[in-house]
Amino acid sequence: MGIFYEVQGSMKVKDTRKTRKLLAELNDNLGEIDSEVVDNDDKTFTVNINGGMFCSYSTAEEVDTFIKAFGPHVVEVGYFDTCCENNEHSDLWVGKPDEVEKAIRASKVETARQAIKALTEEEWEALHDEVTDAHFWIG
């Protein structure tokens, strides 16, 4: 059965023979999805991917795998938003595992910060009381 798969995001990668080979393999498997490569002055290139295509679930997983293959070669953590039919969004982070974990935590902190800014004074007070209770942090 076919699905509509979309991917959007970017990553900055060391410019080496290996990464150019990975880029060629990625581009060969993107189908109708657009990619743009920007060569940077610091011996890196940025890969921007934006688009969608009808494909099988296995093809969508393969595209994700080709993107993830750049992990050891990125100079800063890359991020892609992927979406399959029925609006099933997924975050695809690309980088070394410890750096990806830091980036995910930083993203969560920023999301929390923005959510807190949107609270009313009463909501903030209730939240503050909850998180300052020692039991909040247990379990």
C-alpha positions as CSV (number, residue, x, y, z in Angstrom):
1,M,0.0,0.0,0.0
2,G,1.3,3.5,-0.8
3,I,1.6,6.5,1.4
4,F,2.5,10.1,1.0
5,Y,5.8,10.8,2.7
6,E,7.2,14.3,3.4
7,V,10.5,15.4,4.8
8,Q,11.8,18.8,5.6
9,G,15.0,19.9,7.2
10,S,18.7,20.5,6.9
11,M,22.1,19.3,8.1
12,K,25.6,20.7,7.8
13,V,28.2,18.0,6.9
14,K,32.0,17.7,6.6
15,D,32.9,17.8,2.9
16,T,34.7,14.5,2.2
17,R,34.7,11.8,-0.4
18,K,32.6,9.6,1.9
19,T,30.0,12.3,2.5
20,R,29.8,13.1,-1.2
21,K,29.2,9.4,-1.8
22,L,26.5,9.4,0.9
23,L,25.0,12.5,-0.7
24,A,24.8,10.8,-4.2
25,E,23.1,7.7,-2.6
26,L,20.6,9.9,-0.8
27,N,19.8,11.9,-3.9
28,D,19.3,8.6,-5.9
29,N,16.7,7.6,-3.4
30,L,14.8,10.9,-2.8
31,G,12.5,10.3,-5.8
32,E,10.4,13.5,-6.3
33,I,11.7,15.1,-3.1
34,D,13.8,18.2,-3.6
35,S,17.2,18.6,-2.2
36,E,19.6,21.5,-2.3
37,V,23.3,21.4,-1.5
38,V,25.1,24.6,-0.5
39,D,28.9,24.4,-0.4
40,N,30.2,26.4,2.5
41,D,33.6,28.1,2.9
42,D,34.7,26.0,5.8
43,K,35.0,22.6,4.0
44,T,31.4,21.7,4.8
45,F,28.2,21.6,2.8
46,T,24.6,22.0,3.9
47,V,22.0,19.6,2.7
48,N,18.4,21.1,2.6
49,I,15.6,18.6,1.9
50,N,12.0,19.7,1.4
51,G,9.2,17.9,-0.3
52,G,7.2,14.8,-0.5
53,M,6.3,11.7,-2.7
54,F,4.0,8.8,-2.9
55,C,5.9,5.7,-1.9
56,S,5.8,2.6,0.3
57,Y,6.5,2.6,4.0
58,S,9.7,0.7,3.3
59,T,10.9,3.4,0.8
60,A,10.1,6.1,3.5
61,E,12.2,4.1,6.0
62,E,15.0,3.8,3.5
63,V,15.1,7.6,2.9
64,D,15.2,8.1,6.7
65,T,18.1,5.6,6.9
66,F,20.0,7.4,4.1
67,I,19.6,10.7,6.0
68,K,20.7,9.2,9.3
69,A,23.8,7.8,7.6
70,F,25.3,11.3,7.8
71,G,25.3,11.2,11.6
72,P,29.0,10.6,12.2
73,H,29.8,13.3,9.6
74,V,27.7,16.3,10.6
75,V,29.4,19.3,12.2
76,E,26.3,20.3,14.0
77,V,23.2,18.3,14.7
78,G,20.7,18.3,11.9
79,Y,17.0,18.1,12.2
80,F,14.3,16.9,9.8
81,D,10.5,16.8,10.3
82,T,9.1,13.7,8.6
83,C,5.4,13.1,8.0
84,C,3.5,10.1,6.6
85,E,-0.1,9.9,5.8
86,N,-2.7,10.7,8.5
87,N,-0.4,13.5,9.6
88,E,2.0,11.2,11.5
89,H,4.9,13.6,12.2
90,S,8.3,12.3,13.5
91,D,11.5,14.1,14.5
92,L,14.6,12.9,12.7
93,W,17.7,14.1,14.4
94,V,21.1,13.5,12.7
95,G,24.4,13.5,14.5
96,K,26.5,11.8,17.1
97,P,24.3,10.2,19.8
98,D,25.5,12.4,22.7
99,E,25.2,15.6,20.6
100,V,21.7,14.5,19.4
101,E,20.6,13.9,23.0
102,K,21.8,17.4,23.9
103,A,20.0,18.9,21.0
104,I,16.7,17.1,21.8
105,R,17.0,18.3,25.5
106,A,17.7,21.8,24.4
107,S,14.6,21.7,22.1
108,K,12.5,20.4,24.9
109,V,13.7,23.2,27.2
110,E,12.9,25.8,24.5
111,T,9.5,24.4,24.0
112,A,8.9,24.4,27.8
113,R,10.2,28.0,28.0
114,Q,7.7,29.1,25.3
115,A,4.9,27.3,26.9
116,I,5.6,28.9,30.3
117,K,5.6,32.3,28.7
118,A,2.1,31.7,27.5
119,L,0.7,30.8,30.9
120,T,-1.5,33.1,32.9
121,E,-0.3,34.3,36.3
122,E,-2.6,31.8,38.0
123,E,-1.4,28.9,35.8
124,W,2.2,29.9,36.5
125,E,1.7,30.0,40.3
126,A,0.0,26.5,40.2
127,L,2.9,25.1,38.1
128,H,5.5,26.8,40.3
129,D,3.9,25.2,43.4
130,E,3.9,21.8,41.7
131,V,7.5,21.8,40.5
132,T,8.9,23.2,43.8
133,D,7.3,20.3,45.7
134,A,10.0,17.7,46.3
135,H,7.6,14.9,45.3
136,F,7.4,16.3,41.8
137,W,10.9,15.2,41.0
138,I,10.6,11.7,42.4
139,G,9.7,9.0,39.9
